[in-house]
């Protein structure tokens, strides 16, 4: 069992010794652009025609990665792939600068381990920002703006509700975080109060009198306010994930910190300006009607594709490559969208996207679908004045209730992508960069070297001391300590953990703590020998009686480690390695060392002496 465990650990540790290869990463820059096997085949054919050799190519989660032997070939391949996939775009153009850029072609580093290791999911650990270099941002979300945006939406809903029911009022306004509705008489105000409470459940309404008019003052309920802020933070994180994919970062870290802050770490990214521009981008969602009359005329569509677009229309290309003429009039915007989730059509069981609109959005959508049954409606994502059609379904019937389903020729993956785009098309609240830090790759390399040297020399010092003080049992303890390190690195690689500088510190600390168990065992064996026990009996008693102490000390240390897991940031990286190290150290110190001792002494019927150092009483 021990031999098999060591073999498996060595196998999963092996990828960390192969390093990284220069690579080119291809990802989608537009909602209408998909990275699929056809794109991969096109890229491979282009490289073969240009006689540019590549080591390997993979397509995973909508991203192509091609490995190359050196950086010179990598740079040539990047330019060639960019020009092939983005015809008409400038050589260094980005999606935010040039509408002709449909694919992001970026330089990257990927593991250089052999394919057979990758086939069994034996992958190297990821390196964090402090070891690889990159950019660190701390963003603060403007929660007041998120609340104000929600209040403004509710004010518009209140205005529409009162108008539809014919209730006269002196105006609906938003003042800071309040909705104020003016009335001339108390009876009308009471009627409006009952209506608004039934239609807008998120607000608390109070009656006031400012000396001129009778007022209804609405404020967000505490639970609604908290829910709105949580939604804003979650949507901003999702939006950032979606945008940062364009940078080609292998393992970005985007996580919440506190109630209104987001930490963004981009290992390997040195272009701070582009990263900041990408993070601060804004996008909006729009629903427009397809111009069915013009779409029925093929010559008009052909002229539109050549630049002669009919008055009042705009031309776009659908995800399947077909042109579509969309009316300029915006029927509904993404401000009315509260949620978008992937799912399945209840009737056909096809992949679908389920949308949920707010009150006003639901009423507008119901009127829109009632008037346009059998016609196509386009859902567009508009960014910096440039739009792209996410999908253009046919309206089958009037859709009430604000719950919308988009389906038709859509795979499960595409449904997930569309739901993500609809949720994350724009930031729910503005953000401000309050901390910015850049770590150079040379500093990261220096951190790795110093961390590994500290671990290496600490390990050597322990081996020298144990071998000198406990002789053969000290050598066995040192071998068990080496196995412990092997197990720990294998576990980190298997879990695809991100190794940071605090993580290296935890590895060094784990080595010092792990040897403590062997010291307890060795000293207990010495005591048994001093008490007159035979060597075989001393070994058995030493391991058995030291186990309780080892277990207690490791459990108490594990409790501290688990509490550190609750602290975000660098402390959590330390705690993860620390907790894993406790588990591996208990196995190696007790099981592995006992197996080695049995290998040395277990086959002997009579053992005259144990090589464990001085056993005399002191």
C-alpha positions, 0 to 999 in steps of 0.5 A: 500500500505504501509503495503504491501511494508513493508511486501515485504521489510521484506520478502527480508530482512529476508535471511540476518538473517539466516547467511551462512552454510558450503558447498562443491562446485563442478565445472569443471576443464577441458573443456571436463568435464561437471557438469550436473544433472548426476554428481549431482545424482552421488554425492548425491548417494555417500553421502547417501551410506556413511551416510553423511547427507546434508541439501540441494543440488543445480545445477546452471550454471554448479556448484554444491553446497551442504550444511551441518550442520557443518564444520566437516561433510563438511570436510568429504564430501569434501574428499569423493566427491573428491575421487569419482569424481577424481579417481586416483588423490591424496587427495589434488591434484589440476587440475594444478598439476594432470591430473586425476583431472577433477572436482574441489571440494572446501570448500565454504559458501552458504546462509542458508536461507530456500528453500521457500525464495530462490524460490522467489529469496529472497537472502542475500546480498554478503559481500565484501572483507573487510567484509568477508576476502580474497585476493586482487590483482592489475594486470598491463597488459603489453600493449607493449607485446600485441602490439609486439605480434600483430606486429609479427603476421602482419609481418608473414602475410606480409611475406606470402602475398609477397611470394604468389604474387611472389614479391621479397624482402630482408626480413621482420623483426620486430623492436620494434613496426615496420615492416620493409620490404627491397627491391632493387628497387623502382618499386618493393617497390611500388608494394608491398606497394599497395598489403600490404595496400589492405591485411593488413589494420591495418598498415600505410606504409611509404617509407624510405632509410637506405643507403643500401636498400629501406624500407617499414616501417609499424606501427599500426594505432592509432585506430588499436593499441587502438582496439588491447589493448582493446581486450587484456584487455577484453580477459585477464579479460575473461580468469581470470573469467574462471580460478578463477572459479576453486577456488570456489569463490562465488562472485569474483570481476574482473574489469578494472581499468584505461587503463591497470590495472585489479582489482581482489578481491576474498572474502573468499580465503586465499590461496594466493599462489594458487590464484597467480599460477592460475592467472598467468597460460598460455594456448594455442589453437591448431588445429590438424587433427584426425588420421582417419586411426588409428581410423578405427581400434578399436584394435589400439584405445583400445591399445592407451587407455591402453598406447600403442599410435601409433607413431606420435599420441596422445590419448584424450577423447572427451566430450562425453567420446569417445577416439580420436587419434589426430596427433601430428602435429599442423596445426594452433594455437590460436594466429591466432584466433581473436574472437569466439562467440556463435550463431546458424547454418543458415541451421539447426538452431542448436547451433554453435560457430562462429570463426574468424581468422586473415589473415594468419590464414584464408589462412592456414585454407582454405588450411587445409580444402581444403585438408581434406574435410570429415575428422575430425579436433580436437580443443585442449586446451593445458595447461602446456603440458596437452591437452584436446579436446574441440570439434572434428567436421567433415570438410564438405567443403573448408572454405575460408575467415577466418570465421569458424563455429563449430556445431553438437550435441551442446546445447546453453549452450555448445556453450557459454562454447566453445566460452568462452574457445576458447576466453579465452584459453590463456592470450592475454598479460602478466600481473604483480601483482603490489599490493597484499593484504590479509584480514583475516576473523577475521578482516572482522568479526571485520569490520562488528561488528564495522560497525553495531554498528556504525549504531545501536547506530546512529539509537538509538541516532536519536530515542532518540532525535526525541522522546524527541524533537517532542514527538509523531511525533518524534516517528512516524518519528523514525518508518519511519526511521526504515522502511527506513532502512528495505527498503534499506536492502531489495533493496540491497538484491533484487539487489544482491549487494555486501556490503562493509565497505563503504556501511555500512558507506553509510547506517549510513549516509543515516539514518542521512540524512533521518531524515532531511526530517521529521525534516523539516515536523515537524517544518513546522507543528509547524509553522502552529500551531503557525500561528493559523491553526487548527491541521488537517490543520497544518498537511496537510500544513506541509507535502504539503509545506515541500515537495518542500524543501525535493525534492530539497535537495534530488535531489541535493544530488542524483546528487552528488551520481550519479557522485560518481558512475563513480569512481571505487572501494570502492567509487562506493560501497558507491555511490550505497548505497547512491543513493538507500538510497535517494530514500527509505528515500523520500518514508519513510519520506513523504509517510510512516510517513504521513500514520502513522500520518493519522492513529493516527489523521485522524479518529478524527473529532476534534483534540484539540492538536498535540503531537509535542513538544513546539509550542510557538514562540521563 
